């Protein structure tokens, strides 16, 4: 395993990390999740990502149960939570969360942190993120709240996920003016099909503010791994009941172009002696701005395959990268 600093912080995260979005509680039950986590940890992964909204809070409970069962030392791993949407636990009867049970107010950020700690069964979170921007958010309120949580020892690092760069800059500048602990990371989507935000919008922030990027969906939910070369199988996740939103999110009206690009990448991967999943993950890893790439494997075999991207990385020279990017050209959704 390779380890990289989280931006300009001193924290070192594994270059590949493991997330619980979509898979925990759906394709993975407690035993299967525990097996995947054990495999990840045994291969050097030290960062495990979750959020209050993942399966209504159950993904964090599953992660907490697995950590306890596996007996990992607390100083050997990092976990994250993200706050904004609330959980199934605090939904009002017949509806969603009440106004104070969601959002980025001081009240919800503090209470969501406490609730995540209880779900994990831990005393502190290593990373705590604002899951998306909120139309009603207050930059000073967020900055002061996160600073206080750090001082209280409830979180160690904090940041954002999928925020506009302008808002992150405002957040950093406010923290700097008031001598507060600043945000240290942003968690954006990044793959051959989603490049614009990481490579252009966030690049100045990485250089100027030293943010680390913990990127997600390197396989575009499996499209880049070739799982949907010939369409969307009836038994696949993108065709599953209740997951129509994910199909729309992944393809963004570019289904044919993305599937064609994935098929073109097969030849490049074959010549490099790798799978397309390994190719796509290694491509994301080669970006020096990326602190870690979050994997979302739904089984031990898939996780082991994805970990092979580390062996491929040294062989991605300029010529190979040019071929990869040429094959994917024209398939990126409009960001």
Steps between C-alpha positions, in 0.01 A plus 500: 500500500607857434425778749443865417461812710153644523582822320743702708400334827731246663236224484595213270218309334527188289494589130203267467224517759166327549152654506161375616271686257245283314654163594467481879162355593407431137748269327696453823357366825694519827713193432587597143577857604726373776683275252555793262621725780739232625640458148540875460675543835727199437609664172588826673184706453465732797209729403134395505234746386132530587223756556192547713273456199645169375219252552350740749790461743522121480819505289681672788362246747621216278844656478509546876396141566765369262777712654408371844487138383834529317667655802697765314709736715349849491830654390518267197213638292296810414125534456290782362142611519313761299208712619214680322208272417414346836427131550206263503521513879379858513235493231168633615207253472391491140774732378864600505709664767380813675677827409738478796589137417674586175706778342825665605388694806710485815222295659497232232877486450555446874218250542587312179856464627379360834263261322774377267726433798228288658441308176872432460551433870798737503616801700600717204479525120821533303328691218166682503352654185219729392340261254382760247452877510173614653309801360440622856850442633703758686874489430593655840269258683652196327858615554451577870308176560765283339777686684321438831453129423873473430582676828266264685680199352189368326648537152860527380466632142206646314401600151236495230362276228399628155508865600557774243859620515386858567320392818799297617726801444261717705506236775881485500536878499261540794687237700829672422375844605373368832786259576270197482593145401435510123344230281764251390318299234243491226334175388403523132403249236793428269534261209578499130138609454504775767821701481412867476443581866813329634739603223384858449266631768682357803858525370554858625364405842739208525791728415394803705326340799666159513175304490514123469260327260337173607337407171212258441345291220817436295310235302192717432289244691643213297467645149879536464548144625296375202198380695259678267671457162189364336240689698359473851428138600173440681680360804748788533493779757419765241186305409397418858175630641557826683830572322366684196651819644845339492467406134402858413784635714764272346411545136379861496350448150829360365439125533599394149811720492616375841446135414686543170791664680511217753519248217787693338693486827496120490778490240720738698453296817575175318827636363604607850407163646237651728126509541304808407418559866869504587566731206238755606608498864870532414419790268331685788789421733756655267361848571733645769216709642313184601572395859297178480259326264192353666406150386148362530554129443203271563708191575847381599587382148412838351693681772812292434471571128471873565804496727700380198483858370800575720713256303389656172567859606879501431432381145269787410747707304405802290426286194268269693319792661453662159342182366273467801379858475452475124281192548286681757482826304152630430328289764518735799159623622450874507625610842 
